[in-house]
């Protein structure tokens, strides 16, 4: 499972000219699912997302999490995070989970965040979405469940 976290002052997602999810200050999360991902990866990534200290404290240091600052999270499913561009000029998406596997895991990630009492808005799984954001910093962090499970040297 992969997630791109963007610290935002606001973000929204629109489907067919209707805003389906929007937040003020917090995180925009683009979330990609691999075929072998499980609810355990969803829990791991949700916990890291919620507690990652990427918001500034009074001295301007990254010392607060989205929980600490009372922010919200907008989650948008993003199968293209598993694009393979090693061969040719057109990306392959075979490393992304099929919709019947991915959709429940996106929901598991969202549910894990909500269980931590974080306000969460979402896009529409599988829809053509238009995402708007005001990136703060800019701060953009990539999380990968496989990397998070490796032993740190």
Secondary structure, 3 states (H helix, E strand, C coil): CEEEEEEEEEEEEEECCEEEEEECCEEEEEEECECCCCHHHHHHHHHHHHHCCCEECCCCCEEECHHHHCCEEEEEECHHHHCECCCCCCCECCCECCHHHHHHHHHHHHHHHHHCCCCEEECCCCCCCEEEEEEEEEEEEEEEHHHHCCCCC
